[in-house]
Amino acid sequence: MSTDQQTDRQTDPYGASDPAEGTVYTVTGQDWDDIVNAQAEREDERIVVNMGPQHPSTHGVLRLILELEGESITEARCGIGYLHTGIEKNMEFRTWTQGVTFCTRMDYLSPFSQETSYCLGVERLLDIEDDIPERAKVIRVMMLELNRISSHLVCIATGGMEIGALTVMTIGFREREKVLDVFELITGLRMNHAYVRPGGVAQDLPPKGLDAVRDLVAWLKKHLPEYAAFCNANHIFKGRLVDVGHLDLAGCLALGITGPPLRATGYDWDLRKKQPYLGYETYDFDVITRTEADSYARFRIRLDEMWESLRIVEQCVERLAGTEGQPVMVDDPKIAWPAQMSIGHDGMGNSNEHLKHIMGESMESLIHHFKLVTEGFRVPAGQAYVPVESPRGELGAHVVSDGGTKPFRAHFRDPSFVNLQAMPALSEGGMVSDVIVAVASLDPVMGGVDR
Amino acid sequence: MSPADGDRTAGEAESAGVRAANPSNRPGESDDYSATEGRRTGTVTPGEPAVGSEQTEAATAEIDRAGTLDEPSGSRTEVLSTRRGMFGVRGSGDTSGYGGLNKIIEFPPAAERPYGGWFDQVADRIGQLVPNSSEVITKVVVFRGEITFHVARRHVATLARMLRDDPHLRFEFCSAVSGVHYPADTGAELHAVYHLQSMTHNRRIRLEVSCPDDDPHIPSVVGTYPTADWHERETYDMFGIVFDGHPALTRILMPDDWPGHPQRKDYPLGGIPVEYKGATVPPPDQRRSYS
């Protein structure tokens, strides 16, 4: 292999050989012996590996740049931006209501968190925070908590898959699909719901909605123990997770880490308790903490948080059963989206009663409908930041209005984006196989990271 | 002496006073964060008649220069822009009357003491810690229950360290740094907005720092808040604000060789018109929109 520089240049389809950077090996599924031999001849264990952005174990299009000394990681960095779609810029060209349909697509595993944070910000600017109907708040809480369950299920499922626990993956997606079925029944869509709107929610629960949620709770109660039975005391599982990706409280605060990684250090920081929104202070639930500050603790926290979310959902169901027929949108015809939508066989649309009302009964309603749909409403100039506790930590929308019908600026503080900064701290000095576990324990969702 | 010269002298005097407290974040460069510090040209007294947008801007700029010398804020409001017409169309021969609409868009004005609740405690404590606090905090806005401290940019790094370390403040957690581009805010077009959280006291404040478009430099707070690393990179990437003292200020979301800064207002959204059955739908940024 004395001519490997030359052969590299001939065979390297990307022409990436740069002598200044050292030998470049392009790994495209050829015979690995060549690479191993070439590396052995160099008598140098130091190697820089590009892991991703297309790699099944990096949680989406995350690129990890790892500097290895043998199998140990000496330096690690993230490369992000591969899923950047300019959602924040796009929101500046749509009305305030349409903004919901964009921000729901950021972190696609917790769409309700973005919708809620954004809408709470808009409502604060409109100064209608106290006018949001109780039923709308309860529905929002219920959806947020169901969303927390479905998001944690994906985290546990994909995290299991990445270390070879395929059954955890299959049952995780099975349960998640049950949750998404309920989302579909209530909002019309499995994901990207645009269900939470400034002023309330897009529509009331469908007739069988509460029954479906009750069935779901029963199903989850039956099946959630399976994860604990599979994993909690599993030697292989614990061998991969315990003491891997350690990050203590000081590290978390310095790096801005929130959510399960922060609570795994023993600090009970949860915005639902510390800065309650949507009436979270009236629900009975506990904040789960552990003190080990490693990947296993984060896994156990997510597992237990799902049970707490179930407790909240049950309380929501009770309240919703008692508020049947109450409004789910603010009582202000200048802001409230005019229609009670209904779900037909082809998706969500205007209900027939509403069409009858505006076309045959009320000229004023027709005008409001027309103005709101074409023009939107104006939001007083100013800025607001209302964070919520998403499944991954503090998610906040910094909403700036210039008094117009469109957001002047909407910036999202996405917990995945911030938490991913801890990747080097979690993995440097460890083994290359532990990088997978450490990244999975942060649960980054690239849609949220790159926006 | 022109008004601009007057400002510059004031700025230099200010920087000389705090040089010792603020070791330069831009080694090898003069750390004079220029003359336009804290100046917002869009200041106007309420009820000021708006004639036409250009005239109004010129007029308000004059008012501001005269006004900032003795009375920095008080009952004045901040003009963001002046809107004309309804649909953002010009010269269409519109006879509906909407074309004659003139609307002044104003920011929430500076707040008066007392701010209410713990806001005063925080402001008092900052006043105790910072001897020249009126230079450091150029304006305080309380709006919808949130407090915003407008900070002169050369002081933001030292102020952040104080906010984090002082036991009475303890803003130990930086939630986010975000940027906003106000093209109408002449001399302070680019704003960086910091959301700080005190977990100890369960308080949240916002710092807002501005810099002019032709000198987009703001000291980095990464030394105090390591989490600001990626946030500042994102703000640089999207707005072109250079955070001096950042360990590796490179693009983060856009490709390394990308031209321009996409979130600025003068950067087009892009998009192509779509033709469907003979009709053409323009891209979103070219559609008629309500101003």
HADDOCK unambig.tbl for C-alpha pairs under 7 A between the chains (distance, minus, plus):
assign (segid A and resid 80 and name CA) (segid B and resid 252 and name CA) 6.57 0.50 0.50
assign (segid A and resid 80 and name CA) (segid B and resid 253 and name CA) 6.22 0.50 0.50
assign (segid A and resid 81 and name CA) (segid B and resid 252 and name CA) 6.37 0.50 0.50
assign (segid A and resid 81 and name CA) (segid B and resid 253 and name CA) 3.91 0.50 0.50
assign (segid A and resid 81 and name CA) (segid B and resid 254 and name CA) 6.14 0.50 0.50
assign (segid A and resid 84 and name CA) (segid B and resid 253 and name CA) 6.27 0.50 0.50
assign (segid A and resid 89 and name CA) (segid B and resid 263 and name CA) 6.06 0.50 0.50
assign (segid A and resid 93 and name CA) (segid B and resid 284 and name CA) 6.53 0.50 0.50
assign (segid A and resid 93 and name CA) (segid B and resid 285 and name CA) 6.20 0.50 0.50
assign (segid A and resid 124 and name CA) (segid B and resid 144 and name CA) 6.58 0.50 0.50
assign (segid A and resid 125 and name CA) (segid B and resid 144 and name CA) 6.93 0.50 0.50
assign (segid A and resid 253 and name CA) (segid B and resid 173 and name CA) 5.95 0.50 0.50
assign (segid A and resid 254 and name CA) (segid B and resid 225 and name CA) 5.96 0.50 0.50
assign (segid A and resid 254 and name CA) (segid B and resid 226 and name CA) 5.62 0.50 0.50
assign (segid A and resid 254 and name CA) (segid B and resid 227 and name CA) 6.10 0.50 0.50
assign (segid A and resid 255 and name CA) (segid B and resid 226 and name CA) 5.56 0.50 0.50
assign (segid A and resid 255 and name CA) (segid B and resid 227 and name CA) 4.22 0.50 0.50
assign (segid A and resid 256 and name CA) (segid B and resid 173 and name CA) 6.31 0.50 0.50
assign (segid A and resid 256 and name CA) (segid B and resid 174 and name CA) 6.45 0.50 0.50
assign (segid A and resid 256 and name CA) (segid B and resid 175 and name CA) 6.63 0.50 0.50
assign (segid A and resid 256 and name CA) (segid B and resid 227 and name CA) 5.20 0.50 0.50
assign (segid A and resid 375 and name CA) (segid B and resid 290 and name CA) 6.18 0.50 0.50
assign (segid A and resid 381 and name CA) (segid B and resid 106 and name CA) 6.59 0.50 0.50
assign (segid A and resid 381 and name CA) (segid B and resid 107 and name CA) 5.59 0.50 0.50
assign (segid A and resid 382 and name CA) (segid B and resid 107 and name CA) 5.90 0.50 0.50
assign (segid A and resid 382 and name CA) (segid B and resid 108 and name CA) 6.18 0.50 0.50
assign (segid A and resid 402 and name CA) (segid B and resid 80 and name CA) 6.97 0.50 0.50
assign (segid A and resid 402 and name CA) (segid B and resid 105 and name CA) 6.79 0.50 0.50
assign (segid A and resid 403 and name CA) (segid B and resid 105 and name CA) 6.36 0.50 0.50
assign (segid A and resid 404 and name CA) (segid B and resid 291 and name CA) 6.15 0.50 0.50
assign (segid A and resid 405 and name CA) (segid B and resid 290 and name CA) 6.86 0.50 0.50
assign (segid A and resid 409 and name CA) (segid B and resid 180 and name CA) 6.66 0.50 0.50
assign (segid A and resid 411 and name CA) (segid B and resid 178 and name CA) 6.49 0.50 0.50
assign (segid A and resid 413 and name CA) (segid B and resid 176 and name CA) 5.93 0.50 0.50
assign (segid A and resid 450 and name CA) (segid B and resid 253 and name CA) 6.39 0.50 0.50
